[in-house]
Amino acid sequence: MTTQRVYLPDVRGNDKYLRATWHPDTQAVVLSHWVDDVCVASTPVGVAELSTLIGLLVGALQDSATRPVVVPPVPPTSWTSTTLGRIRQRFQPKLAQVIALRRPSRDQTDTVEHNR
């Protein structure tokens, strides 16, 4: 049995997605737009027209494979330069405090008692 349903997230986010569903009884793929759990639009596409859609998708893949990926540069910032970073730094435990809170292991306890 082939996959009968595919979910494709909207690249813009916002809990939107496209759902493609195969309906063998009508020989159609239904493309439906969803926001959360609500279908806001749907378009049934007959098998005869699917080759046109497939051609578009293959062309898009070919085009994207030949183009370099351009990632906009992100300016380097220290995490302490943001408000959240300053809050984290303020409440982050100091190393000495963390060590003081650790209980000695069993080996350390035996060594301490042996040296007394």
C-alpha positions in Angstrom: 0.0 0.0 0.0 1.3 3.5 -0.9 1.3 6.5 1.4 -2.1 8.0 1.4 -1.4 11.2 3.3 1.5 13.7 3.4 1.8 16.7 5.7 4.0 19.6 4.5 4.7 22.5 6.9 4.4 26.0 5.7 7.8 27.6 5.6 6.4 30.7 7.3 5.3 28.7 10.3 2.3 29.8 12.3 0.9 26.2 12.6 0.0 26.2 9.0 0.6 23.2 6.6 -0.5 21.6 3.4 -1.9 18.2 3.4 -1.9 16.0 0.3 -4.3 13.0 0.5 -4.7 10.2 -2.1 -8.3 9.2 -2.7 -8.3 6.0 -4.8 -12.1 5.9 -5.1 -12.2 9.2 -7.0 -8.7 8.8 -8.5 -7.7 12.3 -7.1 -5.2 13.8 -4.8 -6.7 16.4 -2.5 -4.4 19.3 -1.6 -5.8 21.0 1.5 -4.6 24.0 3.5 -4.7 23.7 7.2 -4.3 26.1 10.1 -3.9 24.1 13.3 -6.7 21.5 13.0 -9.0 23.5 10.7 -9.1 23.0 6.9 -9.3 26.4 5.3 -9.2 25.4 1.6 -9.0 22.3 -0.5 -8.4 21.4 -4.2 -9.0 17.9 -5.6 -6.5 17.2 -8.5 -7.3 14.4 -10.9 -4.7 11.8 -11.8 -4.5 13.2 -15.4 -3.3 16.6 -14.0 -0.8 15.3 -11.6 1.9 15.0 -14.2 1.8 18.8 -14.5 2.2 19.3 -10.8 5.0 16.7 -10.7 6.7 18.5 -13.6 6.6 21.8 -11.6 8.0 20.1 -8.5 10.8 18.4 -10.4 11.7 21.7 -12.1 11.8 23.4 -8.7 14.2 20.7 -7.3 16.4 21.0 -10.4 16.5 24.8 -10.1 17.3 24.8 -6.4 20.0 22.2 -6.8 21.9 24.4 -9.3 21.7 27.6 -7.2 24.1 28.3 -4.3 22.5 28.5 -0.9 22.6 32.0 0.4 22.4 32.3 4.1 22.2 35.9 5.4 25.1 36.7 7.8 24.2 36.9 11.4 26.1 39.5 13.3 28.2 38.0 16.1 26.8 38.8 19.5 27.7 37.6 22.9 24.8 35.9 24.7 25.6 38.3 27.6 24.7 41.3 25.4 21.0 40.3 25.3 18.5 40.9 28.1 17.9 37.1 28.4 21.7 36.5 28.5 22.2 39.0 31.3 19.4 37.4 33.3 21.0 33.9 32.8 24.4 35.3 33.8 23.0 36.8 36.9 21.3 33.6 38.1 23.9 31.1 36.9 25.5 29.4 39.8 29.1 30.1 40.5 31.5 27.2 40.1 32.6 27.3 43.8 29.0 27.2 44.9 28.3 24.1 42.8 31.4 22.3 44.2 30.4 23.2 47.7 26.9 21.6 47.2 28.3 18.3 45.9 28.3 15.4 48.4 31.6 13.5 48.6 31.7 10.2 46.9 32.0 7.0 49.0 35.7 6.8 48.1 36.3 10.4 49.2 34.4 9.7 52.5 36.6 6.7 53.2 39.8 8.6 52.6 38.7 11.5 54.9 37.8 9.1 57.7 41.1 7.1 57.2 43.2 10.3 57.5 41.6 11.3 60.9 
